[in-house]
Amino acid sequence: MGFPESVLTKDEQVVLHLHPHWKALFLPVVWTVLAVAAVIAAAIFTGWAAIVLLILAGVAVVLIVVVTVWPWIKWRTTHYVFTNERVIMRSGVFSRSGRDIPLGRVNDVSFSHTLFERMLGCGTLTIESAGERGQVQLTDLPQVEKTQSVLYELVDADRQKHTFGDDDRDALVKEIKND
């Protein structure tokens, strides 16, 4: 399921659209390989009856669906979207939850990652926002350092857009003098 573009405002543009890092799928894939290997080993080495092998294969299929397919669906339906106006987080398969943080409310952006996460190129991005909900952590975010830089640039551009600076003052004075 892709990100629904219908949630964007008229002038809003997606800058980054991310899912959690692929490391979230590593253990489910390992479990799949182990389940398949167990069924194959049982078929080769035990000489069990066909009914026992079918039951074992059925259990393996259920295990694969629960341990592999479900995490993949959850990974696929988790979206971290950074636009020129806000940070959008959506997750959930059957029931959905989401949170939007306008760029004007972002107070601080920080990241952290362990040595292992550095090697994989992921980490945790913490966004502190003004308001009662405080901060949000995006865990297992790919390219976390790059994402922090992009978010900082977006926040800075948003502040520049909404700040009355010297150029604005000079243009206003010039306009008043021309009237």
FIKOLPA-943920 format. One line per 8 residues: their letters; for each residue x, y, z of N, C-alpha, C. Coordinates in steps of 0.1 Angstrom, whole numbers. Each point is the difference from the previous one (the first is absolute). Last residue first. Layout:
! FIKOLPA-943920
a) X Y Z X Y Z X Y Z | ...
//
This chain:
! FIKOLPA-943920
dnkiekvl) 34 550 -26 -15 3 1 -2 15 2 | 44 -20 0 -5 1 -14 -15 3 0 | 23 -8 41 5 12 -6 -6 3 -14 | -9 -41 23 -7 11 6 4 14 -6 | 22 -40 -14 -14 0 -5 -8 12 6 | 44 -7 15 1 4 -14 -15 1 -5 | 6 -18 43 3 14 0 0 6 -14 | -5 -46 3 -12 6 6 2 16 0
adrdddgf) 36 -28 -12 -10 0 -11 -12 7 5 | 34 -5 32 4 9 -11 -10 1 -11 | -7 -32 34 -2 14 5 4 10 -10 | 8 -45 -10 -15 2 0 -2 15 5 | 44 -15 1 -5 1 -14 -14 3 0 | 18 -10 42 4 13 -5 -4 3 -14 | -29 -37 25 14 4 1 2 14 -6 | -39 -36 19 1 13 -5 14 5 2
thkqrdad) -20 -53 -5 7 11 8 0 13 -7 | -15 -45 -15 -10 6 9 6 11 9 | 25 -25 -33 -12 3 -7 -9 8 9 | 39 -19 18 3 12 -9 -12 5 -7 | -4 -39 26 1 12 8 3 12 -8 | -2 -41 -23 -13 4 5 1 12 9 | 40 -19 -15 -7 6 -11 -14 5 4 | 25 -24 32 6 13 -2 -7 7 -12
vleylvsq) -13 -44 9 -4 8 11 5 14 -2 | 15 -32 -31 -15 3 -2 -5 9 11 | 45 -15 4 -2 9 -11 -14 4 -3 | 8 -33 32 5 13 5 -1 10 -11 | -10 -44 -11 -10 6 8 4 13 6 | 31 -24 -25 -11 5 -9 -11 6 8 | 36 -19 24 4 12 -7 -11 5 -9 | -7 -40 22 0 11 10 4 13 -7
tkevqpld) 1 -39 -25 -13 4 2 -1 11 10 | 42 -20 -9 -5 8 -12 -14 5 3 | 17 -29 32 7 13 0 -4 9 -11 | -19 -44 3 -4 9 11 7 13 0 | -7 -42 -31 7 12 -3 -4 11 10 | -34 -36 6 12 -1 -9 6 14 -2 | -27 -18 44 -2 9 -11 13 -1 -9 | -17 -21 44 4 -8 -11 -2 8 -13
tlqvqgre) -27 23 37 10 -11 1 3 -7 -13 | -21 48 19 -1 -8 -12 12 -10 1 | -27 33 38 12 -7 -5 -3 -9 -12 | -20 48 27 -3 -13 -7 13 -6 -5 | -19 40 39 9 -5 -10 -5 -14 -5 | -33 36 23 15 -1 2 8 -5 -11 | -50 10 11 5 -14 -3 15 -1 0 | -25 42 7 -2 -9 11 5 -14 -2
gaseitlt) 22 44 -25 -14 -6 2 0 -10 11 | 40 14 -36 -7 8 10 -14 -6 1 | 41 -32 -13 -9 10 -6 -6 8 12 | 43 -36 -16 -7 6 12 -8 12 -6 | 23 -48 -19 -5 13 -4 -8 6 12 | 38 -41 -13 -9 6 11 -3 14 -5 | 20 -49 -23 -1 15 -1 -11 4 10 | 34 -45 -7 -12 5 6 0 15 -2
gcglmref) 25 -38 -33 1 5 14 -14 5 4 | 36 -23 -43 -13 4 5 1 5 14 | 33 -22 -31 -5 12 -6 -13 4 5 | 32 -38 10 -12 -3 -9 -5 13 -6 | 36 2 31 4 -8 -11 -11 -3 -10 | -10 24 39 8 8 -9 5 -8 -12 | -24 -22 34 -9 8 -8 8 9 -10 | 25 -25 32 -7 -9 -10 -9 8 -9
lthsfsvd) 19 23 35 10 -3 -10 -5 -9 -10 | -37 30 22 11 -8 5 10 -3 -11 | -32 44 3 1 -13 -5 12 -7 6 | -34 49 -1 9 -9 7 1 -13 -7 | -18 56 -6 0 -14 -4 10 -7 10 | -33 49 -4 12 -7 4 -1 -14 -5 | -26 52 0 1 -13 -8 14 -6 4 | -38 42 18 13 -7 0 0 -13 -7
nvrglpid) -37 31 1 9 8 8 14 -6 -1 | -49 2 -30 12 -8 3 10 8 8 | -42 15 -19 -1 -4 14 12 -8 4 | -8 17 -45 1 11 8 0 -4 15 | -7 -32 -35 14 4 2 2 12 9 | -41 -35 7 4 11 -9 14 4 2 | -21 -49 8 7 11 7 3 11 -10 | -34 -47 6 6 11 -8 6 10 9
rgsrsfvg) -17 -55 2 3 13 7 6 9 -10 | -31 -51 5 9 10 -6 2 12 8 | -22 -55 -7 2 12 9 10 9 -7 | -37 -44 -12 11 9 -3 1 10 11 | -19 -53 -9 -4 13 6 13 8 -2 | 5 -38 -21 -15 0 0 -5 13 6 | 47 -1 -5 -5 -9 -11 -15 1 0 | 41 36 18 -11 -9 3 -5 -7 -12
srmivren) 25 50 7 3 -14 2 -13 -7 3 | 25 52 -14 -12 -8 -1 5 -15 2 | 18 56 3 2 -14 4 -13 -8 -1 | 24 50 -17 -12 -8 0 5 -14 4 | 17 55 1 5 -14 1 -13 -9 2 | 2 50 -26 -2 -7 12 7 -14 -1 | 2 36 -34 -9 6 10 -1 -7 13 | 24 -13 -41 5 14 2 -9 7 10
tfvyhttr) 6 -53 4 -4 9 -10 5 14 3 | 6 -56 14 5 14 3 -4 8 -12 | -14 -51 22 0 9 -11 3 14 4 | -2 -55 14 5 13 6 2 9 -12 | -30 -49 10 5 11 -9 6 12 8 | -18 -56 0 5 11 9 7 10 -9 | -19 -42 -16 -10 10 2 4 11 11 | 29 -36 -14 -5 6 -12 -10 11 2
wkiwpwvt) 16 -27 36 11 8 -5 -5 8 -12 | -30 -32 17 1 12 9 11 9 -4 | -4 -40 -24 -12 9 -3 1 12 9 | 33 -32 7 2 6 -13 -12 10 -3 | -2 -28 39 9 11 1 3 8 -13 | -29 -38 -3 -6 11 8 10 11 2 | 15 -39 -22 -9 8 -9 -6 12 8 | 30 -31 24 6 7 -12 -9 9 -7
vvvilvva) -13 -27 39 13 5 3 7 8 -11 | -44 -22 -4 0 8 12 13 8 2 | -4 -30 -37 -9 11 -1 0 9 12 | 26 -39 1 6 10 -10 -10 12 -1 | -14 -36 27 11 7 6 6 11 -9 | -33 -29 -18 -6 9 10 11 8 7 | 15 -33 -28 -6 10 -8 -7 11 9 | 19 -39 20 11 9 -5 -7 12 -8
vgalillv) -28 -34 15 5 8 12 10 10 -5 | -14 -31 -32 -11 9 4 4 9 11 | 29 -35 -12 1 11 -10 -11 10 3 | 0 -37 28 12 8 2 1 11 -10 | -33 -31 -7 -3 7 12 11 10 3 | 7 -30 -35 -10 10 -3 -4 9 12 | 28 -37 7 7 11 -8 -9 11 -4 | -18 -38 21 8 7 10 7 12 -7
iaawgtfi) -24 -30 -27 -9 8 8 7 9 10 | 23 -32 -27 -3 12 -8 -9 9 9 | 34 -32 26 -11 -2 -9 -4 14 -7 | 51 -6 15 -14 0 6 -10 -2 -10 | 50 2 -1 -8 -11 -6 -14 0 6 | 42 28 9 -8 -7 9 -8 -12 -6 | 31 34 -23 7 -9 10 -9 -9 9 | -16 31 -37 12 -7 -5 4 -11 11
aaaivaav) -36 31 9 -3 -8 -11 11 -10 -4 | 8 33 33 -9 -11 5 -4 -9 -11 | 25 37 -11 8 -9 7 -8 -12 6 | -22 36 -22 8 -8 -10 8 -10 7 | -25 29 27 -9 -8 -8 8 -9 -9 | 24 33 23 -5 -11 9 -9 -10 -7 | 16 39 -23 11 -10 2 -5 -12 9 | -29 37 -6 1 -8 -13 11 -11 2
alvtwvvp) -4 30 35 -13 -8 -1 1 -9 -12 | 35 32 7 1 -11 9 -13 -10 -1 | 1 39 -26 11 -9 -5 1 -12 10 | -29 35 13 -5 -7 -12 10 -11 -5 | 13 29 35 -9 -10 4 -6 -8 -11 | 29 36 -10 7 -11 6 -9 -11 4 | -19 39 -15 5 -8 -11 8 -11 5 | -17 30 32 -11 -7 -7 5 -9 -12
lflakwhp) 32 29 22 -4 -12 8 -12 -7 -6 | 13 40 -23 11 -10 0 -4 -12 8 | -25 43 -7 -4 -12 -7 10 -11 1 | 7 44 17 -12 -5 7 -5 -13 -6 | 36 25 -19 4 -9 11 -11 -5 8 | -3 32 -36 -2 -14 -4 4 -9 12 | -17 51 10 12 -7 -6 -3 -15 -2 | -42 34 1 11 -4 9 10 -8 -8
hlhlvvqe) -23 33 -30 -6 -11 8 11 -3 10 | -9 48 -30 7 -12 5 -8 -10 7 | 3 48 -33 -10 -10 4 8 -13 4 | 9 57 -10 5 -13 3 -12 -9 4 | -9 42 -18 14 1 -1 7 -13 2 | -52 19 -16 8 -10 7 15 2 -3 | -39 39 -1 8 -9 -8 8 -9 9 | -45 38 -1 9 -8 7 7 -10 -9
dktlvsep) -36 33 -8 13 4 -4 11 -8 7 | -48 -10 6 2 4 -14 14 3 -4 | -6 -34 41 -7 13 -3 4 3 -15 | -1 -51 19 8 11 -2 -8 12 -3 | -16 -45 5 2 6 13 8 13 -1 | -8 -31 -37 -12 8 2 1 8 14 | 32 -34 -18 3 14 -4 -12 10 3 | 15 -49 22 -11 7 -7 3 15 -2
fgm) 35 -43 1 -5 11 9 -11 7 -8 | 6 -52 -10 8 12 -1 -6 11 9 | 0 -56 2 -9 12 0 9 12 0
//
